[in-house]
Amino acid sequence: MHALRPLLRQSLFNLLAAALACGALLVPRAASAEALLLIEADSGKVLQAENATIPWYPASVTKIMTAYVTLKAVKDGKLTLDTLLTVSPTAASQSPSKMGFRPGTQLTVDNALKMMMVKSANDMAVVLAEGVGGSIDGFSALMNDTAQKLGMTQTSYVNPNGLPADGQITSARDLGILARSFLRDLPEYEYFVHIPAIRFGKRVTGNFNKLIGRYPGADGFKTGFICASGYNLVASATRNGRRLIAVVLGANSGTARAVKAAQLLERGFSQDNLTWLRPSLGTVDKLVPVDASPPNLRDDMCGGHRKRPASDDDDALIATNGGTSGSASATGGEAQVTFFTAGLQPPLMKASELMASAPAAAEPVLVYTGPTRTGTALIAAVAADADQQATPKPRGKKSRVAKKPDAADKPADKPADKPKDAKTAAAKPDAKPVAAAKPADGKSAVKPAGTKHAAAKPDAVAKPAVSGEATKPAKPKAATKPAKPANNS
């Protein structure tokens, strides 16, 4: 009997462990259309996977592959980080988010990469694609070839930036494989995936990845958003020499994806002593792909219920939006973290609170147009870019000419003044003694203003009039540009 006691104890212990493991798996989760994956960077071991092999629209996490292919070409000596690239009309025509440079602008591979990875600039992705692959199609072929070599069997690319396209597909599994490959194959260029902010001229842009500077040890990778995909994030963090990669696809806001990624990472770092309780999920490359069409989340993400247009640059933090947009789903995730960490270590700040806090102070990285510069030449280049940023004001005055989308790109020859001559005449009755006609009363100034000029010059409505004095009224404000639609990535 005494001999059987150790066996009975072991059996009871195994039963208890199995019950705990089942309990962990049965923790309720908020139902939503999303995919989650957590893996170890070194081994590829899967720590958590939900819908990880369902095809998904990648949006701007596509740019991880764009950076990989570009930096692999640099490493192989096909070009350098100092190579000058030129903004083509195709690149300049890309939808926001973008830098907005005019065709013909030149900048280095290094600066284009920094702008693409931090600001998620779609025009810079095309600049890199054309510089490395000759064209969007040529570069897409390189991306697809690279994906196949890396074992990304669920991925196909048709553009380098992730803007909406039916053939642009990936999965959480494949993104995990890509992130691992980036760290393994390009360790010397890893800094491109965790730059906290860039400064271009006077403008500072923070990384859209809210984990950078907030979550302890966060060191990658890239965000993405289009209406069809929802809010995507590939994130990584390192703690005590152990690096984890989290993939979140289909979150309902920029903050929610960051909260979910932080929860996944925290759960992974807290499981060191409990991994034996959970069944092994194998390695990321062994996950079995699902043959299905990607879900289309357009109605959920960009429907009329949104108070403002959705975009990748989603700064609506949980702390300021009354707990909506991700806080409900965060509660379930944080409860799971509490289960795994109870009794093992002091609880950290909740992920939602962490993402709502200000990022750690960090000096933004300078980016600029033109060739590589240092010292006083760099200072001069930054100043020149800052001066150019002041030019939109004059263009804004003249863009009143039409409601055409490209009016800002084509400065008008003459300011539009006549449509408001009535106000000018009323304010300055003696400004135009000749045009005021013979009666000098206040009424005569009103009558010729909007009618006589229109009758005498039929073109006056279509084209701005010649007078230079009418630039004094606050025309630009009356004709501010219409807000740009958020077809972001």
Long-range contacts (C-beta under 8 A, 24 or more apart in sequence): 17-276, 17-277, 20-277, 21-277, 21-278, 21-279, 23-339, 24-277, 24-278, 24-336, 24-339, 24-340, 27-332, 27-335, 27-336, 27-339, 28-332, 29-332, 29-333, 29-336, 30-328, 30-329, 30-332, 32-250, 32-252, 32-329, 33-230, 33-250, 33-295, 33-297, 33-300, 34-230, 34-248, 34-249, 34-250, 34-251, 34-260, 35-171, 35-172, 35-247, 35-248, 35-249, 35-250, 36-172, 36-246, 36-247, 36-248, 36-249, 36-260, 36-264, 37-172, 37-173, 37-175, 37-176, 37-245, 37-246, 37-247, 37-284, 38-244, 38-245, 38-246, 38-247, 38-264, 38-265, 38-267, 38-268, 39-176, 39-180, 39-244, 39-245, 39-283, 39-284, 40-242, 40-243, 40-244, 40-245, 40-268, 41-179, 41-180, 41-183, 41-236, 41-243, 41-244, 41-245, 42-242, 42-243, 43-283, 44-176, 44-177, 44-180, 44-283, 44-284, 44-285, 45-281, 45-282, 45-283, 45-284, 46-281, 46-282, 46-283, 46-284, 46-287, 47-244, 47-267, 47-268, 47-271, 47-275, 47-281, 48-264, 48-267, 48-268, 48-281, 49-172, 49-173, 49-281, 49-287, 51-172, 51-249, 52-171, 52-172, 52-173, 52-176, 52-247, 52-287, 53-154, 53-171, 53-172, 53-173, 53-287, 53-288, 53-289, 53-290, 54-171, 54-172, 54-290, 54-292, 54-294, 54-295, 55-154, 55-169, 55-170, 55-171, 55-290, 55-292, 55-293, 55-294, 56-169, 56-170, 56-171, 56-172, 56-229, 56-232, 56-249, 56-250, 56-294, 56-295, 57-162, 57-164, 57-168, 57-169, 57-170, 57-226, 57-228, 57-229, 57-294, 57-296, 58-155, 58-162, 58-168, 58-169, 58-170, 58-175, 58-224, 58-229, 58-232, 59-162, 59-224, 59-225, 59-226, 59-229, 59-232, 59-312, 59-489, 60-120, 60-122, 60-161, 60-162, 60-222, 60-223, 60-224, 60-225, 60-232, 60-312, 60-488, 60-489, 61-162, 61-170, 61-175, 61-221, 61-222, 61-223, 61-224, 61-232, 61-233, 61-234, 62-125, 62-157, 62-159, 62-160, 62-161, 62-162, 62-168, 62-170, 62-224, 62-489, 63-116, 63-117, 63-120, 63-125, 63-160, 63-161, 63-162, 63-222, 63-224, 64-175, 64-178, 64-179, 64-182, 64-193, 64-221, 64-222, 64-234, 65-143, 65-146, 65-147, 65-157, 65-160, 65-178, 66-116, 66-125, 66-128, 66-129, 66-139, 66-143, 66-160, 66-161, 67-113, 67-116, 67-117, 67-182, 67-189, 67-192, 67-193, 68-146, 68-178, 68-181, 68-182, 68-185, 68-186, 69-132, 69-133, 69-139, 69-142, 69-143, 69-146, 70-109, 70-113, 70-128, 70-131, 70-132, 71-113, 71-186, 71-189, 71-192, 72-146, 72-185, 72-186, 73-132, 74-109, 74-189, 75-186, 75-188, 75-189, 78-132, 79-109, 79-131, 79-132, 80-109, 81-108, 81-109, 81-110, 81-113, 81-372, 82-108, 82-109, 82-110, 82-371, 82-372, 83-108, 83-109, 83-131, 84-108, 84-371, 85-109, 85-112, 85-127, 85-128, 85-130, 85-131, 86-127, 87-123, 87-127, 88-126, 88-127, 88-130, 90-126, 90-130, 90-136, 91-123, 91-124, 91-126, 91-127, 91-130, 92-123, 94-122, 94-123, 94-125, 94-126, 94-161, 94-163, 95-122, 95-163, 95-487, 95-488, 95-489, 96-122, 96-484, 96-486, 96-487, 96-488, 97-121, 97-122, 97-311, 97-312, 97-313, 97-488, 97-489, 98-122, 98-123, 98-124, 99-123, 99-124, 99-200, 101-369, 102-409, 105-369, 106-369, 106-370, 106-371, 107-368, 107-369, 107-370, 108-371, 108-372, 110-372, 111-367, 111-368, 111-369, 113-192, 114-192, 114-195, 114-198, 114-365, 114-367, 115-198, 115-200, 115-367, 117-192, 117-193, 117-195, 117-222, 118-195, 118-197, 118-198, 118-205, 118-206, 118-207, 118-208, 118-365, 119-198, 119-205, 119-208, 120-208, 120-222, 120-223, 120-224, 120-312, 120-313, 120-488, 120-489, 122-161, 122-163, 122-489, 125-159, 125-160, 125-161, 126-159, 126-160, 126-161, 128-160, 129-159, 129-160, 136-160, 147-174, 147-178, 150-177, 150-178, 150-181, 151-177, 151-285, 152-177, 152-178, 153-289, 154-289, 161-489, 162-224, 162-226, 162-489, 163-226, 163-487, 163-489, 164-226, 164-227, 164-228, 164-487, 169-294, 171-289, 172-247, 172-249, 173-284, 173-287, 173-289, 175-234, 175-247, 175-249, 176-234, 176-245, 176-247, 176-284, 177-284, 177-285, 178-234, 179-220, 179-221, 179-234, 179-236, 179-245, 179-247, 180-245, 180-284, 182-221, 183-220, 183-236, 183-243, 190-219, 190-220, 193-219, 193-220, 193-221, 193-222, 193-236, 194-218, 194-219, 194-220, 194-221, 195-365, 196-359, 196-360, 196-362, 196-364, 197-362, 197-364, 197-365, 198-364, 198-365, 198-366, 198-367, 199-364, 199-365, 199-366, 199-367, 199-382, 200-367, 200-368, 200-385, 201-368, 201-382, 201-385, 201-386, 201-387, 201-388, 201-389, 202-386, 202-389, 203-389, 204-364, 205-364, 206-359, 208-254, 208-312, 208-313, 209-233, 209-235, 209-258, 210-254, 210-255, 210-258, 210-355, 210-359, 211-235, 211-237, 211-258, 211-261, 211-262, 211-265, 211-355, 212-359, 213-359, 213-360, 213-362, 214-258, 214-354, 214-355, 214-357, 214-359, 214-360, 215-261, 215-262, 215-265, 215-351, 215-354, 218-265, 219-243, 220-245, 221-245, 223-254, 223-257, 223-312, 224-312, 224-489, 225-254, 225-301, 225-310, 225-311, 225-312, 225-314, 225-488, 225-489, 226-487, 226-488, 226-489, 227-297, 227-298, 227-301, 227-302, 227-310, 228-294, 228-296, 228-297, 228-298, 228-301, 229-294, 229-297, 230-297, 230-300, 230-301, 231-256, 231-257, 231-301, 231-312, 231-314, 232-257, 233-257, 233-258, 233-260, 233-261, 235-261, 235-262, 235-265, 237-265, 237-269, 239-269, 242-269, 244-268, 244-269, 250-295, 250-297, 251-326, 251-329, 252-300, 252-301, 252-325, 252-326, 252-329, 253-310, 253-314, 253-316, 253-325, 253-326, 254-312, 254-313, 254-314, 254-315, 254-316, 255-314, 255-316, 255-317, 255-318, 255-325, 255-326, 255-352, 255-355, 255-356, 256-325, 256-326, 256-329, 256-330, 257-326, 258-351, 258-355, 259-318, 259-326, 259-329, 259-330, 259-333, 259-351, 259-352, 259-355, 260-326, 260-329, 260-330, 260-333, 260-351, 262-351, 262-354, 262-355, 263-330, 263-333, 263-334, 263-336, 263-337, 263-351, 266-337, 266-341, 266-348, 266-351, 267-336, 267-337, 267-340, 270-337, 270-340, 270-341, 270-344, 270-345, 271-340, 273-344, 274-340, 309-485, 309-486, 310-486, 310-488, 311-486, 311-488, 312-488, 312-489, 313-488, 317-355, 317-356, 318-352, 318-355, 318-356, 319-352, 319-353, 319-356, 319-357, 320-356, 326-352, 327-352, 393-476, 396-476, 396-479, 396-480, 396-481, 397-471, 397-475, 397-476, 398-464, 399-479, 399-481, 400-464, 400-475, 400-476, 400-478, 400-479, 401-463, 401-464, 403-482, 407-481, 408-481, 412-464, 413-464, 414-463, 414-464, 414-465, 414-466, 414-468, 415-464, 415-468, 415-470, 415-471, 415-475, 416-464, 416-465, 416-470, 416-475, 416-479, 417-464, 417-465, 417-467, 417-468, 417-469, 417-470, 417-471, 417-473, 417-475, 418-450, 418-453, 418-454, 418-460, 418-464, 418-465, 418-467, 418-470, 419-450, 419-461, 420-470, 420-473, 420-475, 420-478, 421-448, 421-449, 421-450, 421-453, 421-470, 422-446, 422-449, 422-450, 423-473, 424-449, 424-469, 424-470, 424-472, 424-473, 425-449, 431-469
